[in-house]
Amino acid sequence: MDATTAPQTRPAFPAPSAVLALLKPITWFPPMWAYACGTVSVGAVSPERWPYIIGGIILAGPLICGGSQAINDWFDRHVDAINEPDRVIPSGRMPGRWGLYIALIWTVLSFAVAALLGPWVLVAATIGIAFAWAYSMPPFRLKLNGWWGNGAVGFSYESLPWMTAAAAALGTLPPGPVLVVALLYGLGAHGIMTINDFKAIEGDTQMGVRSLPVQLGAKRAALVASLVMAVPQAIVIAILFALAMPWPAAAIAVLLLVQAGAMVRFVGNPLKFDVWFSAIGVGLYVTGMMIAAFALRAATAPTV
């Protein structure tokens, strides 16, 4: 038997590059951005809290988000073998059951780090980890329905990191306005997740994934995604006006108006402009998040 016909043996352990590919660092940005917003939103941080802030950044990005990517790839490995055979598990770069083992190891590490950061951080991390498993793992598989799956991801990627950062910075439960704004931006992220579903309508239809574009059709799904993004931002604007923060409220209103113009084009032809709208709309959306965070920083600062 020559070299060309010899059976290929797979490694017993994954290479570091395969582990990194499984954890997908590019996906860590949204929760880490939300974490930054949460830190900003509670004002000045005392020096003794900085280790908690840094630990929380690691928790939100490389640990919980990275672990969720490993969980998703493990439970999608059979579908990926058909649709994306070059991904790290079906290609064999992640041998045996190491995809599952890494998901479990990262879950345990996430719990351990969260416990060190305080009880409120542990509560938030527990919710996020539960959503990560429920999103991908049978019998839940929230990802099979766009209403539930996108909501779980939006909450986990935006609301929870924001709340976790605020709790880590303060060492206690954050103020009410901070929690409400964090929840609103997580709700709006449901629409962002829907935008990502337009590129996979054909595959989702074949695989029985009931994304919103599959359920509602492209144009109605685009309208729903746009409204779900816009309404929470409008409520944030109203909250900032109520907190006597007119300039940040006006700035976010301008961003929302620009988004609205882009939404009209997107809804008119979502299959053509989904990627374009994702680049423009999401960029404006996350910019508004940071503006709101700085406004909350001033609005909730204790008076002396």
N, C-alpha and C positions, 0 to 999 in steps of 0.2 A: 504493500500500500504506500503510495507516494504522498508527498506533502499536500498535494491538492485534494486528495480524497480522505486524508486522515480526519477523524472526528474532532471537532473543535471543543475543547474543554473550557468550561466557564470557571472563573475564579471563585474560590470559596468565600472571599471577603470582598466587599466593594472598595474600589479605589476612592481616595478623597475627592477626586473630580466628579465621580458618580454620585457621591453623597451630596456634594454641592449642587449638582444638576437636579437632584431630587428635591432639595429644599428651595430651589428657585429664588435666589436673592433679589431678582428684579421685582418680585411680588411684595417685597417687604416695605416698599416705599409708602403705600397708602396708610397702613397702620402706624408707621413711624412718623408720618406727617401729622396724622391725627394725634399722636402722642405729643408731638411738639406743640400742637394747638392746645392740648390739655394743660401742658406745663405753663405756657404763656398765660392761659386764661385765669390762673389763680394768683397771678402777681409775683412779687419778688419771692425767691426761694432762699431759705436760710442755708448756710454752708453745710450744715450737718445733714441736709436732705439730699444733697447732690449724689451721694452713692445710691440712693433710692431711685433718683431720676435716671441715672445711667443703667442701673439694673432693670428698670422698667422698659427702657429702649430696647435692651437685649431681649426682654420678655416679649414685647409686642412684635418685634420683627423676626430675628433669627429663630426664636423658640416657638411661639404660638403660631405665627404665620408660616414659618418654615415647616413646622410640624403638620399644619393643616395641608400643605402641599404634598407632603409624604403620604398622609392619610388618603387624600384624593387620588393620587397616582396609584396607590396600592389597590384601591377598590375599583379603579377604572382600568386596570391593567389588561383585561380581556378586550374591552372596547378599543383601547389604545393599540393593541396588537393588530387590529384591523385598520383603524383610521390613522394612527401615528406610530408605526412600528419602530421608528428611530428614537422614541422616547426612552428614558433611562431604564425602565423596568422591562418592557417587551424586547428591547434590543439586547438584553442580557448583561448590560453593564452593571446592573444591580442584581446580583445573583440570588437564587433561591428565594427565601422569604425575608430577605434583608430589608425590603421596602416596608414591610409590616414591623419588623424589629425596630427600625429607625423611628417610625411613627410612634411606637410605644415608648422608646427611650426618650424622645423629645417631649412626649406627654408628661412623663415622670419628671424630667428636668424642668419643665414649665411649672408644674405644681411646686417643686422645691424652691425655685427662684421666687415665685409668687408668695409663698409662705414667708420667705425672708423679708419681703417688702411690706408686709403688714396685712391685717385681716381684710380690709376693703379691697386691696389689690388681689388677694387670694379669691375673694368672692367674684370679682370681675373676670379673673383668669379662668376660674372654674366654669363660668357661663360660656366664655369664649371657646374653651376646650370642648365643652359639651356640644356646642354648635358645630365645631370643626368635625367631630366624629359623626354627628347626626346628618350633616350635609352630604356625606359620602357613603356612610356605612348602612347596609341593609339591617333591619327592615325600614329604617327611616328614609334614607336617600332623599333628603330635602331637595337636592339638586334636580330631581326629576320633575319638579313643579316650579315654574318661574316665580310664582307668588311667594312660596315659602323659601325656596333656595336663595333667591336674590335678597330677600329680607334678612335672612340669617347672615349672609356675607356682608351686606351693608352695615348691619348692626355690629358685627364682629370687627370689621375693618375700620370703622369710623367712630361709632359711639363708645364702644368698650375701651379702645386705646385712649381716647380723650378722657374718659372717666378714670381710667387706671392712672394716667399721668397726673391728673389733678389730685387723686387720693395719695399717690406716692409723694407728691410735692408737699402736701399739707399734713400727711400722716393721719388724716381723718376723712370723713365724708365731705365731698365738695359742696359748695353752696348750690341752692336750688336753680338759679339761672344757668349755671355752668352745666348742670345735669340736663336741663331741658334743651339747651342749645346743642349739646352733644347728641342727644336723642334725635333731634330734628335733622341734623346733618347725616346721621346714620340712616334715617328714613329716606332722605333724598338720595342716598347712595344706592338704594334699590333701583332707581331709574338708571343710574350709571351702569349697574350690572346688566340691566336689560339691553342697553346699547351694545354690549359685548356679545349678545345672543344673536344679533342679526346675521353675523358671518357664518353661523352654524345652523341655519334653518333647515337645510336639506338633510344634514347628518342627524340633527336632533329629531326630525320627523321619522327618519328610518329607525332610530334607536329608541323611540318612545319617550324622549325627553320633552316634557310639555313646557317649554320656555314660553314666554309671553308672545313672541312673534309667531310661534307655532299655534298657540291657543287663540290669539286674537287676529292674526294676520299682521302683515308688516306695518301698514299705516296706523291701524288702531293701537298696536303695541308702541309705535313711535310716539303717538299722542299721549298714551299713558305714561311712558317713560319721561317725557318732557314735563308733564304735570306733576309727577311724583318728585322730580328734581326741583321744580319751581315753587310749589306750595310751601314746603318747609323753609326755603330761603325767604319767602315773603313773611312767614311767621317770625323768623329771626329778625327781620327788619323791624317788624312791629314791636318785638321785645326790646330791641335796642332803643327805639324811640321812647318806649315806656320807661326805660332806665335813664332817660335824659342823655342819650348818646346819639344826637342827630347826625353828626358827620360820618361816623362809621356806618350808621344805618343808610345814609344817602350813598355812600361808596358801594355798599353791597347792592343797593337798588340799581345803581348804574350797571354793575356787573350782571345783574339779573336781566336788565333790559337788553343788554348785548346778547346774553344767552337766548332771550326770547326771539330775537331776530334770527339767530342761528337755528333755533327750534323750528321756526316756520319752514326754513329750507329743508331741514332734516325730515319733518313730517311729510313734506311734499314728495320726497323720494328717499325713503329710509335705506333702501338697499344700495343706493349710490353714495349717500352722504353719511353713513353711520360712522365710518372711521374719521371723516372730517369733523363731524360734530363731536365725537369723543375727544379729539385733540383740543378743540376750541372750548366746548361746553364744560368738560371736566377741568380744564385748566382754570377757567373763570370760577368754577364752583369751589375748588380747593383754595383759590386766592381769597374768596369770600370767607372761608373757614378761618383763615389766619387773621383777617380783619376783625371778625367777630371775637376771636380769642383775645386780641389786644383790647377791644372795647370792654369785654368782660373783666379783663385785668384791672381796668380803671373803675368800672362800675361796681365791682364787688370788693374793692380794696377797703379795709377797715378804716374808719375815720378816727382821728385823734384830736 
